[in-house]
Amino acid sequence: MHQSQEINEVRDLIRSQTNYRPTVGLILGSGLGTLADEIENPYRIPYSDIPHFAKSEAAGHANELVIGELQGKTIVAMKGRFHYYEGFSLDEVTFPVRVMKALGVESLILTNACGAVNTAFHPGDLMLITDHLNLVGTNPLIGPNNDELGTRFPDLSQVYHPGLRQLALQVAEEQNLTLQQGVYAWWSGPAYETPAEIRMIRTLGADAVGMSTVPEAIVAAHGRMKVLGISCLTNMACGILDQPLNHEEVLEVAGKVRTTFVQLVKGVLEKME
Protein backbone atom coordinates (compact mmCIF):
# COMPACT_ATOMS: atom_id res chain seq x y z
CA MET A 1 0.00 0.00 0.00
CA HIS A 2 1.17 3.53 -0.79
CA GLN A 3 2.98 5.41 1.91
CA SER A 4 1.55 8.66 3.21
CA GLN A 5 4.61 10.65 2.07
CA GLU A 6 3.99 9.80 -1.62
CA ILE A 7 0.33 10.82 -1.32
CA ASN A 8 1.22 14.02 0.55
CA GLU A 9 3.93 14.88 -1.99
CA VAL A 10 1.35 14.88 -4.80
CA ARG A 11 -1.21 16.73 -2.66
CA ASP A 12 1.33 19.46 -1.86
CA LEU A 13 2.39 19.74 -5.51
CA ILE A 14 -1.23 20.22 -6.64
CA ARG A 15 -1.96 22.69 -3.85
CA SER A 16 1.14 24.70 -4.74
CA GLN A 17 -0.15 25.10 -8.32
CA THR A 18 -3.82 25.95 -7.75
CA ASN A 19 -5.95 27.55 -5.04
CA TYR A 20 -8.84 25.18 -5.76
CA ARG A 21 -9.79 22.91 -2.84
CA PRO A 22 -11.95 20.18 -4.36
CA THR A 23 -14.58 18.35 -2.30
CA VAL A 24 -15.92 16.13 -5.11
CA GLY A 25 -13.88 13.71 -7.23
CA LEU A 26 -14.78 12.32 -10.65
CA ILE A 27 -13.21 9.39 -12.45
CA LEU A 28 -14.31 9.35 -16.08
CA GLY A 29 -14.44 6.08 -18.02
CA SER A 30 -13.96 5.25 -21.70
CA GLY A 31 -15.51 7.87 -23.98
CA LEU A 32 -16.95 9.84 -21.03
CA GLY A 33 -14.09 12.30 -20.54
CA THR A 34 -16.01 15.13 -22.25
CA LEU A 35 -17.66 15.90 -18.91
CA ALA A 36 -14.31 17.35 -17.80
CA ASP A 37 -14.53 19.83 -20.71
CA GLU A 38 -17.56 21.39 -18.97
CA ILE A 39 -15.47 22.33 -15.92
CA GLU A 40 -15.24 26.12 -15.51
CA ASN A 41 -11.90 27.92 -15.13
CA PRO A 42 -10.09 24.58 -15.34
CA TYR A 43 -6.58 23.92 -14.14
CA ARG A 44 -5.14 20.95 -16.06
CA ILE A 45 -2.21 18.76 -15.05
CA PRO A 46 -1.00 15.98 -17.39
CA TYR A 47 -0.43 12.69 -15.53
CA SER A 48 3.15 12.74 -16.82
CA ASP A 49 3.77 15.84 -14.66
CA ILE A 50 2.49 14.18 -11.47
CA PRO A 51 4.98 12.07 -9.48
CA HIS A 52 3.87 8.47 -8.70
CA PHE A 53 1.02 8.68 -11.24
CA ALA A 54 0.84 5.96 -13.87
CA LYS A 55 -0.19 6.69 -17.48
CA SER A 56 -3.06 4.85 -19.15
CA GLU A 57 -2.69 3.67 -22.73
CA ALA A 58 -6.37 2.68 -22.99
CA ALA A 59 -8.27 4.12 -25.97
CA GLY A 60 -10.66 6.91 -25.01
CA HIS A 61 -8.57 8.13 -22.07
CA ALA A 62 -6.92 11.58 -22.14
CA ASN A 63 -4.49 11.24 -19.21
CA GLU A 64 -4.95 14.50 -17.36
CA LEU A 65 -6.23 15.75 -14.03
CA VAL A 66 -8.67 18.68 -14.34
CA ILE A 67 -9.52 20.83 -11.31
CA GLY A 68 -12.14 23.58 -11.33
CA GLU A 69 -15.80 24.34 -10.77
CA LEU A 70 -18.93 22.63 -12.02
CA GLN A 71 -22.52 23.30 -10.90
CA GLY A 72 -21.25 25.33 -7.94
CA LYS A 73 -18.97 22.56 -6.65
CA THR A 74 -15.17 22.50 -6.68
CA ILE A 75 -14.18 19.24 -8.32
CA VAL A 76 -11.15 17.26 -9.39
CA ALA A 77 -11.67 15.01 -12.40
CA MET A 78 -9.54 12.24 -13.87
CA LYS A 79 -9.81 12.20 -17.66
CA GLY A 80 -8.70 8.62 -18.06
CA ARG A 81 -8.08 6.01 -15.38
CA PHE A 82 -5.52 3.26 -14.86
CA HIS A 83 -6.54 -0.36 -15.39
CA TYR A 84 -5.29 -3.56 -13.79
CA TYR A 85 -5.18 -5.18 -17.26
CA GLU A 86 -2.55 -2.66 -18.41
CA GLY A 87 -0.13 -4.29 -15.98
CA PHE A 88 -0.38 -1.65 -13.26
CA SER A 89 -0.45 -2.78 -9.66
CA LEU A 90 -3.69 -2.10 -7.77
CA ASP A 91 -1.68 0.45 -5.73
CA GLU A 92 -1.04 2.35 -8.98
CA VAL A 93 -4.64 1.93 -10.15
CA THR A 94 -6.04 3.41 -6.93
CA PHE A 95 -3.32 5.96 -6.08
CA PRO A 96 -5.35 8.88 -7.54
CA VAL A 97 -8.21 8.05 -5.15
CA ARG A 98 -5.79 8.37 -2.22
CA VAL A 99 -4.60 11.72 -3.58
CA MET A 100 -8.20 12.96 -3.98
CA LYS A 101 -8.90 12.05 -0.35
CA ALA A 102 -5.75 13.92 0.75
CA LEU A 103 -6.91 16.97 -1.24
CA GLY A 104 -10.13 17.04 0.80
CA VAL A 105 -12.49 15.13 -1.51
CA GLU A 106 -15.43 13.68 0.45
CA SER A 107 -17.59 12.31 -2.39
CA LEU A 108 -16.35 10.32 -5.39
CA ILE A 109 -18.33 9.76 -8.58
CA LEU A 110 -17.03 6.70 -10.45
CA THR A 111 -18.09 6.18 -14.06
CA ASN A 112 -17.38 3.48 -16.61
CA ALA A 113 -18.39 2.04 -19.96
CA CYS A 114 -19.33 -1.63 -19.61
CA GLY A 115 -21.32 -4.57 -20.95
CA ALA A 116 -24.92 -5.39 -20.00
CA VAL A 117 -25.42 -8.86 -18.53
CA ASN A 118 -29.08 -8.30 -17.61
CA THR A 119 -31.01 -9.07 -20.81
CA ALA A 120 -33.69 -6.50 -19.86
CA PHE A 121 -31.10 -3.72 -20.32
CA HIS A 122 -30.11 -2.14 -23.64
CA PRO A 123 -26.95 -0.57 -25.09
CA GLY A 124 -27.10 3.17 -24.39
CA ASP A 125 -28.78 2.70 -20.99
CA LEU A 126 -27.21 4.23 -17.89
CA MET A 127 -27.03 2.04 -14.79
CA LEU A 128 -26.72 3.16 -11.18
CA ILE A 129 -24.37 0.75 -9.40
CA THR A 130 -26.09 -0.61 -6.28
CA ASP A 131 -23.33 -3.09 -5.35
CA HIS A 132 -20.44 -4.97 -6.93
CA LEU A 133 -18.88 -8.40 -7.37
CA ASN A 134 -15.09 -8.65 -7.26
CA LEU A 135 -14.32 -11.54 -9.63
CA VAL A 136 -10.63 -10.76 -10.08
CA GLY A 137 -9.35 -12.69 -7.07
CA THR A 138 -7.29 -9.83 -5.68
CA ASN A 139 -7.94 -6.68 -3.66
CA PRO A 140 -6.25 -3.23 -3.55
CA LEU A 141 -5.98 -3.44 0.25
CA ILE A 142 -3.81 -6.58 0.29
CA GLY A 143 -0.50 -5.92 2.03
CA PRO A 144 0.41 -3.96 5.15
CA ASN A 145 -2.37 -1.59 6.22
CA ASN A 146 -1.59 2.12 6.58
CA ASP A 147 -3.73 3.01 9.60
CA GLU A 148 -3.53 6.71 8.68
CA LEU A 149 -5.51 5.95 5.50
CA GLY A 150 -8.15 3.59 6.87
CA THR A 151 -8.96 0.59 9.02
CA ARG A 152 -7.50 -2.88 8.40
CA PHE A 153 -10.91 -4.50 7.82
CA PRO A 154 -13.26 -1.95 6.21
CA ASP A 155 -16.99 -2.59 6.05
CA LEU A 156 -18.28 -2.83 2.45
CA SER A 157 -21.98 -3.28 3.22
CA GLN A 158 -22.75 0.11 1.66
CA VAL A 159 -19.90 0.93 -0.70
CA TYR A 160 -22.27 2.85 -3.02
CA HIS A 161 -23.77 5.52 -0.79
CA PRO A 162 -27.57 5.15 -0.36
CA GLY A 163 -28.09 8.91 -0.11
CA LEU A 164 -26.17 9.64 -3.32
CA ARG A 165 -28.00 6.83 -5.12
CA GLN A 166 -31.34 8.29 -4.04
CA LEU A 167 -30.20 11.68 -5.26
CA ALA A 168 -29.25 10.24 -8.68
CA LEU A 169 -32.65 8.54 -9.00
CA GLN A 170 -34.38 11.79 -8.12
CA VAL A 171 -32.37 13.73 -10.74
CA ALA A 172 -33.05 11.04 -13.38
CA GLU A 173 -36.78 11.27 -12.68
CA GLU A 174 -36.70 15.07 -12.97
CA GLN A 175 -34.79 14.79 -16.24
CA ASN A 176 -37.21 12.14 -17.54
CA LEU A 177 -34.27 9.77 -17.95
CA THR A 178 -34.36 6.00 -17.61
CA LEU A 179 -31.74 5.04 -15.04
CA GLN A 180 -31.33 1.29 -14.58
CA GLN A 181 -30.04 -0.07 -11.27
CA GLY A 182 -27.87 -3.11 -10.77
CA VAL A 183 -24.80 -4.98 -9.60
CA TYR A 184 -21.49 -4.39 -11.42
CA ALA A 185 -19.03 -7.29 -11.77
CA TRP A 186 -15.31 -6.52 -12.07
CA TRP A 187 -13.50 -8.65 -14.66
CA SER A 188 -9.74 -8.23 -15.11
CA GLY A 189 -9.74 -8.11 -18.92
CA PRO A 190 -8.27 -7.21 -21.33
CA ALA A 191 -9.99 -10.07 -23.19
CA TYR A 192 -13.77 -9.81 -23.14
CA GLU A 193 -15.57 -12.57 -21.24
CA THR A 194 -16.61 -15.81 -22.93
CA PRO A 195 -20.32 -16.69 -23.28
CA ALA A 196 -19.86 -19.32 -20.52
CA GLU A 197 -18.29 -16.71 -18.23
CA ILE A 198 -21.21 -14.34 -18.88
CA ARG A 199 -23.67 -17.10 -17.96
CA MET A 200 -21.70 -17.61 -14.73
CA ILE A 201 -21.64 -13.87 -14.00
CA ARG A 202 -25.42 -13.62 -14.54
CA THR A 203 -26.00 -16.65 -12.29
CA LEU A 204 -23.89 -14.98 -9.59
CA GLY A 205 -26.23 -11.97 -9.67
CA ALA A 206 -24.50 -9.29 -11.73
CA ASP A 207 -26.35 -7.00 -14.14
CA ALA A 208 -23.27 -5.55 -15.86
CA VAL A 209 -19.61 -6.42 -16.28
CA GLY A 210 -16.55 -4.23 -16.79
CA MET A 211 -12.81 -3.92 -16.26
CA SER A 212 -12.53 -1.06 -13.73
CA THR A 213 -14.27 0.84 -10.91
CA VAL A 214 -14.30 -1.82 -8.15
CA PRO A 215 -10.71 -1.31 -6.90
CA GLU A 216 -11.28 2.47 -6.80
CA ALA A 217 -14.57 1.98 -4.93
CA ILE A 218 -12.90 -0.30 -2.35
CA VAL A 219 -10.11 2.21 -1.70
CA ALA A 220 -12.62 5.07 -1.48
CA ALA A 221 -14.61 3.06 1.09
CA HIS A 222 -11.36 2.38 2.99
CA GLY A 223 -10.84 6.17 3.10
CA ARG A 224 -14.46 6.71 4.25
CA MET A 225 -15.49 8.58 1.10
CA LYS A 226 -19.06 8.59 -0.20
CA VAL A 227 -19.19 6.78 -3.56
CA LEU A 228 -21.63 7.08 -6.44
CA GLY A 229 -21.16 4.66 -9.36
CA ILE A 230 -22.69 5.17 -12.82
CA SER A 231 -22.17 2.74 -15.71
CA CYS A 232 -22.80 3.48 -19.36
CA LEU A 233 -23.98 0.17 -20.85
CA THR A 234 -22.32 0.24 -24.27
CA ASN A 235 -23.02 -3.30 -25.47
CA MET A 236 -24.75 -6.54 -24.57
CA ALA A 237 -22.18 -8.84 -22.96
CA CYS A 238 -20.71 -11.73 -24.93
CA GLY A 239 -23.08 -14.49 -26.00
CA ILE A 240 -26.31 -12.51 -25.54
CA LEU A 241 -26.34 -11.36 -29.17
CA ASP A 242 -24.85 -13.32 -32.03
CA GLN A 243 -22.07 -10.83 -32.78
CA PRO A 244 -18.45 -10.27 -31.71
CA LEU A 245 -17.48 -7.45 -29.34
CA ASN A 246 -15.07 -4.61 -30.10
CA HIS A 247 -13.83 -1.52 -28.27
CA GLU A 248 -14.75 0.81 -31.17
CA GLU A 249 -18.42 -0.08 -30.57
CA VAL A 250 -17.97 0.71 -26.86
CA LEU A 251 -16.59 4.19 -27.61
CA GLU A 252 -19.26 4.82 -30.26
CA VAL A 253 -22.18 4.04 -27.92
CA ALA A 254 -20.54 5.97 -25.07
CA GLY A 255 -20.36 8.93 -27.47
CA LYS A 256 -24.08 8.68 -28.29
CA VAL A 257 -25.18 8.61 -24.64
CA ARG A 258 -22.66 11.27 -23.60
CA THR A 259 -25.16 14.15 -23.47
CA THR A 260 -27.57 12.23 -21.22
CA PHE A 261 -24.68 11.13 -19.02
CA VAL A 262 -23.29 14.68 -18.67
CA GLN A 263 -26.78 16.00 -17.89
CA LEU A 264 -27.28 13.37 -15.15
CA VAL A 265 -23.92 13.96 -13.44
CA LYS A 266 -24.32 17.75 -13.58
CA GLY A 267 -27.80 17.40 -12.06
CA VAL A 268 -26.39 15.26 -9.24
CA LEU A 269 -23.54 17.73 -8.58
CA GLU A 270 -25.98 20.62 -8.40
CA LYS A 271 -28.08 18.89 -5.71
CA MET A 272 -25.20 17.51 -3.64
CA GLU A 273 -24.75 18.93 -0.15
C-alpha positions as CSV (number, residue, x, y, z in Angstrom):
1,M,0.0,0.0,0.0
2,H,1.2,3.5,-0.8
3,Q,3.0,5.4,1.9
4,S,1.5,8.7,3.2
5,Q,4.6,10.6,2.1
6,E,4.0,9.8,-1.6
7,I,0.3,10.8,-1.3
8,N,1.2,14.0,0.6
9,E,3.9,14.9,-2.0
10,V,1.4,14.9,-4.8
11,R,-1.2,16.7,-2.7
12,D,1.3,19.5,-1.9
13,L,2.4,19.7,-5.5
14,I,-1.2,20.2,-6.6
15,R,-2.0,22.7,-3.8
16,S,1.1,24.7,-4.7
17,Q,-0.1,25.1,-8.3
18,T,-3.8,25.9,-7.7
19,N,-6.0,27.5,-5.0
20,Y,-8.8,25.2,-5.8
21,R,-9.8,22.9,-2.8
22,P,-12.0,20.2,-4.4
23,T,-14.6,18.3,-2.3
24,V,-15.9,16.1,-5.1
25,G,-13.9,13.7,-7.2
26,L,-14.8,12.3,-10.6
27,I,-13.2,9.4,-12.4
28,L,-14.3,9.3,-16.1
29,G,-14.4,6.1,-18.0
30,S,-14.0,5.3,-21.7
31,G,-15.5,7.9,-24.0
32,L,-17.0,9.8,-21.0
33,G,-14.1,12.3,-20.5
34,T,-16.0,15.1,-22.2
35,L,-17.7,15.9,-18.9
36,A,-14.3,17.4,-17.8
37,D,-14.5,19.8,-20.7
38,E,-17.6,21.4,-19.0
39,I,-15.5,22.3,-15.9
40,E,-15.2,26.1,-15.5
41,N,-11.9,27.9,-15.1
42,P,-10.1,24.6,-15.3
43,Y,-6.6,23.9,-14.1
44,R,-5.1,20.9,-16.1
45,I,-2.2,18.8,-15.1
46,P,-1.0,16.0,-17.4
47,Y,-0.4,12.7,-15.5
48,S,3.2,12.7,-16.8
49,D,3.8,15.8,-14.7
50,I,2.5,14.2,-11.5
51,P,5.0,12.1,-9.5
52,H,3.9,8.5,-8.7
53,F,1.0,8.7,-11.2
54,A,0.8,6.0,-13.9
55,K,-0.2,6.7,-17.5
56,S,-3.1,4.9,-19.1
57,E,-2.7,3.7,-22.7
58,A,-6.4,2.7,-23.0
59,A,-8.3,4.1,-26.0
60,G,-10.7,6.9,-25.0
61,H,-8.6,8.1,-22.1
62,A,-6.9,11.6,-22.1
63,N,-4.5,11.2,-19.2
64,E,-5.0,14.5,-17.4
65,L,-6.2,15.8,-14.0
66,V,-8.7,18.7,-14.3
67,I,-9.5,20.8,-11.3
68,G,-12.1,23.6,-11.3
69,E,-15.8,24.3,-10.8
70,L,-18.9,22.6,-12.0
71,Q,-22.5,23.3,-10.9
72,G,-21.2,25.3,-7.9
73,K,-19.0,22.6,-6.7
74,T,-15.2,22.5,-6.7
75,I,-14.2,19.2,-8.3
76,V,-11.2,17.3,-9.4
77,A,-11.7,15.0,-12.4
78,M,-9.5,12.2,-13.9
79,K,-9.8,12.2,-17.7
80,G,-8.7,8.6,-18.1
81,R,-8.1,6.0,-15.4
82,F,-5.5,3.3,-14.9
83,H,-6.5,-0.4,-15.4
84,Y,-5.3,-3.6,-13.8
85,Y,-5.2,-5.2,-17.3
86,E,-2.6,-2.7,-18.4
87,G,-0.1,-4.3,-16.0
88,F,-0.4,-1.7,-13.3
89,S,-0.4,-2.8,-9.7
90,L,-3.7,-2.1,-7.8
91,D,-1.7,0.4,-5.7
92,E,-1.0,2.4,-9.0
93,V,-4.6,1.9,-10.2
94,T,-6.0,3.4,-6.9
95,F,-3.3,6.0,-6.1
96,P,-5.3,8.9,-7.5
97,V,-8.2,8.1,-5.2
98,R,-5.8,8.4,-2.2
99,V,-4.6,11.7,-3.6
100,M,-8.2,13.0,-4.0
101,K,-8.9,12.1,-0.4
102,A,-5.8,13.9,0.8
103,L,-6.9,17.0,-1.2
104,G,-10.1,17.0,0.8
105,V,-12.5,15.1,-1.5
106,E,-15.4,13.7,0.4
107,S,-17.6,12.3,-2.4
108,L,-16.3,10.3,-5.4
109,I,-18.3,9.8,-8.6
110,L,-17.0,6.7,-10.4
111,T,-18.1,6.2,-14.1
112,N,-17.4,3.5,-16.6
113,A,-18.4,2.0,-20.0
114,C,-19.3,-1.6,-19.6
115,G,-21.3,-4.6,-20.9
116,A,-24.9,-5.4,-20.0
117,V,-25.4,-8.9,-18.5
118,N,-29.1,-8.3,-17.6
119,T,-31.0,-9.1,-20.8
120,A,-33.7,-6.5,-19.9
121,F,-31.1,-3.7,-20.3
122,H,-30.1,-2.1,-23.6
123,P,-26.9,-0.6,-25.1
124,G,-27.1,3.2,-24.4
125,D,-28.8,2.7,-21.0
126,L,-27.2,4.2,-17.9
127,M,-27.0,2.0,-14.8
128,L,-26.7,3.2,-11.2
129,I,-24.4,0.8,-9.4
130,T,-26.1,-0.6,-6.3
131,D,-23.3,-3.1,-5.3
132,H,-20.4,-5.0,-6.9
133,L,-18.9,-8.4,-7.4
134,N,-15.1,-8.6,-7.3
135,L,-14.3,-11.5,-9.6
136,V,-10.6,-10.8,-10.1
137,G,-9.3,-12.7,-7.1
138,T,-7.3,-9.8,-5.7
139,N,-7.9,-6.7,-3.7
140,P,-6.3,-3.2,-3.6
141,L,-6.0,-3.4,0.3
142,I,-3.8,-6.6,0.3
143,G,-0.5,-5.9,2.0
144,P,0.4,-4.0,5.2
145,N,-2.4,-1.6,6.2
146,N,-1.6,2.1,6.6
147,D,-3.7,3.0,9.6
148,E,-3.5,6.7,8.7
149,L,-5.5,5.9,5.5
150,G,-8.1,3.6,6.9
151,T,-9.0,0.6,9.0
152,R,-7.5,-2.9,8.4
153,F,-10.9,-4.5,7.8
154,P,-13.3,-1.9,6.2
155,D,-17.0,-2.6,6.0
156,L,-18.3,-2.8,2.5
157,S,-22.0,-3.3,3.2
158,Q,-22.8,0.1,1.7
159,V,-19.9,0.9,-0.7
160,Y,-22.3,2.8,-3.0
161,H,-23.8,5.5,-0.8
162,P,-27.6,5.1,-0.4
163,G,-28.1,8.9,-0.1
164,L,-26.2,9.6,-3.3
165,R,-28.0,6.8,-5.1
166,Q,-31.3,8.3,-4.0
167,L,-30.2,11.7,-5.3
168,A,-29.2,10.2,-8.7
169,L,-32.7,8.5,-9.0
170,Q,-34.4,11.8,-8.1
171,V,-32.4,13.7,-10.7
172,A,-33.0,11.0,-13.4
173,E,-36.8,11.3,-12.7
174,E,-36.7,15.1,-13.0
175,Q,-34.8,14.8,-16.2
176,N,-37.2,12.1,-17.5
177,L,-34.3,9.8,-17.9
178,T,-34.4,6.0,-17.6
179,L,-31.7,5.0,-15.0
180,Q,-31.3,1.3,-14.6
181,Q,-30.0,-0.1,-11.3
182,G,-27.9,-3.1,-10.8
183,V,-24.8,-5.0,-9.6
184,Y,-21.5,-4.4,-11.4
185,A,-19.0,-7.3,-11.8
186,W,-15.3,-6.5,-12.1
187,W,-13.5,-8.7,-14.7
188,S,-9.7,-8.2,-15.1
189,G,-9.7,-8.1,-18.9
190,P,-8.3,-7.2,-21.3
191,A,-10.0,-10.1,-23.2
192,Y,-13.8,-9.8,-23.1
193,E,-15.6,-12.6,-21.2
194,T,-16.6,-15.8,-22.9
195,P,-20.3,-16.7,-23.3
196,A,-19.9,-19.3,-20.5
197,E,-18.3,-16.7,-18.2
198,I,-21.2,-14.3,-18.9
199,R,-23.7,-17.1,-18.0
200,M,-21.7,-17.6,-14.7
201,I,-21.6,-13.9,-14.0
202,R,-25.4,-13.6,-14.5
203,T,-26.0,-16.6,-12.3
204,L,-23.9,-15.0,-9.6
205,G,-26.2,-12.0,-9.7
206,A,-24.5,-9.3,-11.7
207,D,-26.4,-7.0,-14.1
208,A,-23.3,-5.5,-15.9
209,V,-19.6,-6.4,-16.3
210,G,-16.5,-4.2,-16.8
211,M,-12.8,-3.9,-16.3
212,S,-12.5,-1.1,-13.7
213,T,-14.3,0.8,-10.9
214,V,-14.3,-1.8,-8.2
215,P,-10.7,-1.3,-6.9
216,E,-11.3,2.5,-6.8
217,A,-14.6,2.0,-4.9
218,I,-12.9,-0.3,-2.4
219,V,-10.1,2.2,-1.7
220,A,-12.6,5.1,-1.5
221,A,-14.6,3.1,1.1
222,H,-11.4,2.4,3.0
223,G,-10.8,6.2,3.1
224,R,-14.5,6.7,4.2
225,M,-15.5,8.6,1.1
226,K,-19.1,8.6,-0.2
227,V,-19.2,6.8,-3.6
228,L,-21.6,7.1,-6.4
229,G,-21.2,4.7,-9.4
230,I,-22.7,5.2,-12.8
231,S,-22.2,2.7,-15.7
232,C,-22.8,3.5,-19.4
233,L,-24.0,0.2,-20.9
234,T,-22.3,0.2,-24.3
235,N,-23.0,-3.3,-25.5
236,M,-24.8,-6.5,-24.6
237,A,-22.2,-8.8,-23.0
238,C,-20.7,-11.7,-24.9
239,G,-23.1,-14.5,-26.0
240,I,-26.3,-12.5,-25.5
241,L,-26.3,-11.4,-29.2
242,D,-24.9,-13.3,-32.0
243,Q,-22.1,-10.8,-32.8
244,P,-18.5,-10.3,-31.7
245,L,-17.5,-7.5,-29.3
246,N,-15.1,-4.6,-30.1
247,H,-13.8,-1.5,-28.3
248,E,-14.8,0.8,-31.2
249,E,-18.4,-0.1,-30.6
250,V,-18.0,0.7,-26.9
251,L,-16.6,4.2,-27.6
252,E,-19.3,4.8,-30.3
253,V,-22.2,4.0,-27.9
254,A,-20.5,6.0,-25.1
255,G,-20.4,8.9,-27.5
256,K,-24.1,8.7,-28.3
257,V,-25.2,8.6,-24.6
258,R,-22.7,11.3,-23.6
259,T,-25.2,14.2,-23.5
260,T,-27.6,12.2,-21.2
261,F,-24.7,11.1,-19.0
262,V,-23.3,14.7,-18.7
263,Q,-26.8,16.0,-17.9
264,L,-27.3,13.4,-15.1
265,V,-23.9,14.0,-13.4
266,K,-24.3,17.8,-13.6
267,G,-27.8,17.4,-12.1
268,V,-26.4,15.3,-9.2
269,L,-23.5,17.7,-8.6
270,E,-26.0,20.6,-8.4
271,K,-28.1,18.9,-5.7
272,M,-25.2,17.5,-3.6
273,E,-24.8,18.9,-0.1
